[in-house]
Structure formats: structure tokens, C-alpha cells
Amino acid sequence: MQKPAEKYLVQKLAAFLNSRETDSGVHQILNAGAGQSTSIEQQLTQAGCKYVCDRVDIENCNVDFPTVRECWQCPIEDMKPVESGRYVAVFSNYVLEHIENLRWASQSIYRVLAPGGVFVATVPNTLAPEFILARHTSLWFHKLLRQGHAWETRYAYHSIPDLLSFFLAAGFQVEDVRYWPFVEQYLWKYPVAGRLGKLYDRLISIVGYKRFMGDVCFMINKPS
């Protein structure tokens, strides 16, 4: 089940790439914390974007996909193999909550972006009830809920404004921040609980209380 924030990330990134001209006709972008998934790359291709995508991750992120070029095994906080000012866009999909040193990570992302480039990311809102609960449960329980797809989280930020403050200090400017409730993602495989989760999400959306919205996408830019 795709999160609303991930859908929005693809929409924002695709609109940005399709609105820009480049001498080569192909944009260079970077997937930061790529893992083995090519979901974002596939969606960008379907949206008509012309790009080549490099990838970094602390684990092996090599994949066989037509638009993927370089794959480096390194932390986002210290992307030594990556050339400065190389990319028109960097993106990460639920990655920043796993990073311990956000100051280094924000500076590293700023370094590899070209002037006028953007960073688009999805993250959990740590103030939302499901993530308060998540911080007090063991990793094995997360793996049980997500069928093995869970990694240790650091939560080195206390709120979304706190997270953005690291990037503002690095020199970024905020363009857009969006919130969604999405408790249903954890419960949809369980019929009764899934329906209750969906109802909860609808109620929170109607109320519009961001404090209870756990799914977030933000877009920031490196000034020209």
C-alpha cells in the first residue's frame, strides 16, 4: 500500500523535472537511501521524466533498471564518492528517521545538489501517536507488523520543524510541507482493525490536526 506522502513525492519530483530544461535532455538525480527498491524510479519513468538516477545506501543498493547508473555503498552523512553540485534533484523515501547525524546529512545533501536543485523527502511525524508508540516498541514487533520490512530507527529529530531546522542551517529554503494521517497502512491486512484505521484517518483529515498526521512529505531547495 503506497503512502500518500510517497505519491506526493513522485508528483512534486516529476513536475519539477518535467518543467526544467537541460542541455543534454536528461536530468541527473540521486536516490539517497535507495535500498533495493526501484519504485520511485519506475513511477518517474511512467510520468515521462527523462533522467538518470544514481543511488547511495549503507547497504548494497545495486539494481538492474534502465535509468539507474552509479550505485555507491556509503552513508548519506558522508557521500565521499559523489561529486559536488552534480544533481538537479535528490530524494529519499522514509530514510531520514534512520540517520543519527542529521547535521552532517543535510550538509552532505546540500553539497551534492546543483544550485537551484531540490531535495524531496518523505518522513514520519514523530509527534503522531503511531510513532510515539513505535519508539517504545521493539524492532521485532515492527518486523512482525511489516512482514520483515523494518529497520532500526534513530529519530534524531523531535518534530518536523526540528528536522527542517537542520536543512535550513545547511542553507536550504523550504518550498512545501504536507501532512497526511495514514494509520491504515499498519492495519489494512487485518479486516476489522484495517477498517477502524481507515475511519481514524478520515476523521483526522476532516479535523485537520497535523499533530496526529504521521505521513509527511517536504520539498526544499538549494538557492541558485
Secondary structure, DSSP 8 states (H G I E B T S, - for coil): ---HHHHHHHHHHHHHHHH---TTS-EEEEEET-TT--HHHHHHHHTT--EEEEEEESS------TTEEEEEE--GGG-TTS-TT-EEEEEEES-GGG-S-HHHHHHHHHHHEEEEEEEEEEEE-TTSHHHHHHTTS-HHHHHHHTTT---------SSHHHHHHHHHHHT-EEEEEEEE--THHHHTTSHHHHHHHHHHHHHHHHHT-GGG--EEEEEEE---
